[in-house]
Amino acid sequence: MIKRDARDLVDLILKPIVTEKATLLLEQNKYVFDVVPQATKPEIKAAIEALFDVKVTKVNTSRPPRRKKRVGRFIGYKPQYKRAIVTLTEGDSITLYPDV
């Protein structure tokens, strides 16, 4: 396992995901983020707690299979990604879009 510096943890979180399913999970105090595929659950937990100053209780990750992408007669693949569903403690929240 690679020991990461506290400043490098911020680079693990790529972007928040705002889809219909992700907004339904907000009611259960769960937030969805795209993360670097090499990130581990403890690193994701530390990064979210450092970025947003909240307490994380659980981290679930998923790596869906790669999808084929066809352009003419050439077949390629879409890039691999990893998604993290982060559950926060009761009372904590993250404002994804302020002033909206």
C-alpha positions as protocol buffer text, in pm:
chain_id: "A"
residue {
  index: 1
  type: MET
  ca { x: 0 y: 0 z: 0 }
}
residue {
  index: 2
  type: ILE
  ca { x: 126 y: 345 z: -93 }
}
residue {
  index: 3
  type: LYS
  ca { x: 127 y: 598 z: 189 }
}
residue {
  index: 4
  type: ARG
  ca { x: -12 y: 925 z: 55 }
}
residue {
  index: 5
  type: ASP
  ca { x: 51 y: 1273 z: 186 }
}
residue {
  index: 6
  type: ALA
  ca { x: -248 y: 1470 z: 315 }
}
residue {
  index: 7
  type: ARG
  ca { x: -214 y: 1717 z: 25 }
}
residue {
  index: 8
  type: ASP
  ca { x: -225 y: 1432 z: -229 }
}
residue {
  index: 9
  type: LEU
  ca { x: -558 y: 1301 z: -92 }
}
residue {
  index: 10
  type: VAL
  ca { x: -742 y: 1594 z: -252 }
}
residue {
  index: 11
  type: ASP
  ca { x: -640 y: 1472 z: -599 }
}
residue {
  index: 12
  type: LEU
  ca { x: -817 y: 1136 z: -545 }
}
residue {
  index: 13
  type: ILE
  ca { x: -1165 y: 1291 z: -574 }
}
residue {
  index: 14
  type: LEU
  ca { x: -1235 y: 1383 z: -937 }
}
residue {
  index: 15
  type: LYS
  ca { x: -1593 y: 1517 z: -935 }
}
residue {
  index: 16
  type: PRO
  ca { x: -1932 y: 1478 z: -767 }
}
residue {
  index: 17
  type: ILE
  ca { x: -2197 y: 1286 z: -959 }
}
residue {
  index: 18
  type: VAL
  ca { x: -2539 y: 1445 z: -1002 }
}
residue {
  index: 19
  type: THR
  ca { x: -2780 y: 1198 z: -1158 }
}
residue {
  index: 20
  type: GLU
  ca { x: -3133 y: 1099 z: -1070 }
}
residue {
  index: 21
  type: LYS
  ca { x: -3012 y: 803 z: -866 }
}
residue {
  index: 22
  type: ALA
  ca { x: -2748 y: 1014 z: -690 }
}
residue {
  index: 23
  type: THR
  ca { x: -3002 y: 1279 z: -590 }
}
residue {
  index: 24
  type: LEU
  ca { x: -3230 y: 1009 z: -449 }
}
residue {
  index: 25
  type: LEU
  ca { x: -2937 y: 886 z: -239 }
}
residue {
  index: 26
  type: LEU
  ca { x: -2898 y: 1236 z: -91 }
}
residue {
  index: 27
  type: GLU
  ca { x: -3211 y: 1170 z: 116 }
}
residue {
  index: 28
  type: GLN
  ca { x: -3023 y: 886 z: 289 }
}
residue {
  index: 29
  type: ASN
  ca { x: -2721 y: 1117 z: 349 }
}
residue {
  index: 30
  type: LYS
  ca { x: -2518 y: 939 z: 78 }
}
residue {
  index: 31
  type: TYR
  ca { x: -2305 y: 1127 z: -173 }
}
residue {
  index: 32
  type: VAL
  ca { x: -2160 y: 991 z: -500 }
}
residue {
  index: 33
  type: PHE
  ca { x: -1817 y: 1088 z: -636 }
}
residue {
  index: 34
  type: ASP
  ca { x: -1595 y: 981 z: -925 }
}
residue {
  index: 35
  type: VAL
  ca { x: -1254 y: 888 z: -787 }
}
residue {
  index: 36
  type: VAL
  ca { x: -917 y: 778 z: -922 }
}
residue {
  index: 37
  type: PRO
  ca { x: -928 y: 401 z: -999 }
}
residue {
  index: 38
  type: GLN
  ca { x: -626 y: 334 z: -774 }
}
residue {
  index: 39
  type: ALA
  ca { x: -787 y: 497 z: -468 }
}
residue {
  index: 40
  type: THR
  ca { x: -866 y: 274 z: -170 }
}
residue {
  index: 41
  type: LYS
  ca { x: -1160 y: 307 z: 69 }
}
residue {
  index: 42
  type: PRO
  ca { x: -952 y: 447 z: 361 }
}
residue {
  index: 43
  type: GLU
  ca { x: -793 y: 703 z: 129 }
}
residue {
  index: 44
  type: ILE
  ca { x: -1133 y: 808 z: -7 }
}
residue {
  index: 45
  type: LYS
  ca { x: -1266 y: 843 z: 347 }
}
residue {
  index: 46
  type: ALA
  ca { x: -967 y: 1057 z: 453 }
}
residue {
  index: 47
  type: ALA
  ca { x: -997 y: 1275 z: 141 }
}
residue {
  index: 48
  type: ILE
  ca { x: -1370 y: 1345 z: 189 }
}
residue {
  index: 49
  type: GLU
  ca { x: -1322 y: 1422 z: 559 }
}
residue {
  index: 50
  type: ALA
  ca { x: -1033 y: 1659 z: 480 }
}
residue {
  index: 51
  type: LEU
  ca { x: -1208 y: 1834 z: 190 }
}
residue {
  index: 52
  type: PHE
  ca { x: -1553 y: 1892 z: 334 }
}
residue {
  index: 53
  type: ASP
  ca { x: -1489 y: 1874 z: 713 }
}
residue {
  index: 54
  type: VAL
  ca { x: -1748 y: 1600 z: 773 }
}
residue {
  index: 55
  type: LYS
  ca { x: -1745 y: 1257 z: 941 }
}
residue {
  index: 56
  type: VAL
  ca { x: -1772 y: 956 z: 706 }
}
residue {
  index: 57
  type: THR
  ca { x: -1924 y: 633 z: 837 }
}
residue {
  index: 58
  type: LYS
  ca { x: -1911 y: 412 z: 527 }
}
residue {
  index: 59
  type: VAL
  ca { x: -1755 y: 406 z: 179 }
}
residue {
  index: 60
  type: ASN
  ca { x: -1887 y: 181 z: -99 }
}
residue {
  index: 61
  type: THR
  ca { x: -1700 y: 162 z: -429 }
}
residue {
  index: 62
  type: SER
  ca { x: -1783 y: 21 z: -770 }
}
residue {
  index: 63
  type: ARG
  ca { x: -1580 y: -31 z: -1087 }
}
residue {
  index: 64
  type: PRO
  ca { x: -1822 y: -105 z: -1372 }
}
residue {
  index: 65
  type: PRO
  ca { x: -1693 y: -303 z: -1674 }
}
residue {
  index: 66
  type: ARG
  ca { x: -1543 y: -111 z: -1966 }
}
residue {
  index: 67
  type: ARG
  ca { x: -1777 y: -38 z: -2255 }
}
residue {
  index: 68
  type: LYS
  ca { x: -1687 y: -68 z: -2620 }
}
residue {
  index: 69
  type: LYS
  ca { x: -1689 y: 245 z: -2832 }
}
residue {
  index: 70
  type: ARG
  ca { x: -1702 y: 212 z: -3208 }
}
residue {
  index: 71
  type: VAL
  ca { x: -1600 y: 483 z: -3454 }
}
residue {
  index: 72
  type: GLY
  ca { x: -1646 y: 358 z: -3808 }
}
residue {
  index: 73
  type: ARG
  ca { x: -1461 y: 29 z: -3837 }
}
residue {
  index: 74
  type: PHE
  ca { x: -1236 y: 100 z: -3538 }
}
residue {
  index: 75
  type: ILE
  ca { x: -1327 y: -44 z: -3200 }
}
residue {
  index: 76
  type: GLY
  ca { x: -1196 y: 109 z: -2881 }
}
residue {
  index: 77
  type: TYR
  ca { x: -1295 y: 127 z: -2517 }
}
residue {
  index: 78
  type: LYS
  ca { x: -1425 y: 402 z: -2295 }
}
residue {
  index: 79
  type: PRO
  ca { x: -1190 y: 489 z: -2008 }
}
residue {
  index: 80
  type: GLN
  ca { x: -1212 y: 290 z: -1684 }
}
residue {
  index: 81
  type: TYR
  ca { x: -1349 y: 479 z: -1384 }
}
residue {
  index: 82
  type: LYS
  ca { x: -1430 y: 415 z: -1020 }
}
residue {
  index: 83
  type: ARG
  ca { x: -1730 y: 549 z: -831 }
}
residue {
  index: 84
  type: ALA
  ca { x: -1755 y: 595 z: -454 }
}
residue {
  index: 85
  type: ILE
  ca { x: -2078 y: 622 z: -254 }
}
residue {
  index: 86
  type: VAL
  ca { x: -1995 y: 795 z: 74 }
}
residue {
  index: 87
  type: THR
  ca { x: -2230 y: 775 z: 374 }
}
residue {
  index: 88
  type: LEU
  ca { x: -2203 y: 1059 z: 625 }
}
residue {
  index: 89
  type: THR
  ca { x: -2298 y: 1065 z: 992 }
}
residue {
  index: 90
  type: GLU
  ca { x: -2637 y: 1199 z: 1093 }
}
residue {
  index: 91
  type: GLY
  ca { x: -2639 y: 1579 z: 1085 }
}
residue {
  index: 92
  type: ASP
  ca { x: -2344 y: 1623 z: 847 }
}
residue {
  index: 93
  type: SER
  ca { x: -2401 y: 1740 z: 491 }
}
residue {
  index: 94
  type: ILE
  ca { x: -2205 y: 1854 z: 186 }
}
residue {
  index: 95
  type: THR
  ca { x: -2321 y: 2150 z: -23 }
}
residue {
  index: 96
  type: LEU
  ca { x: -2235 y: 2043 z: -375 }
}
residue {
  index: 97
  type: TYR
  ca { x: -2369 y: 2355 z: -545 }
}
residue {
  index: 98
  type: PRO
  ca { x: -2382 y: 2666 z: -325 }
}
residue {
  index: 99
  type: ASP
  ca { x: -2621 y: 2950 z: -417 }
}
residue {
  index: 100
  type: VAL
  ca { x: -2848 y: 2728 z: -628 }
}
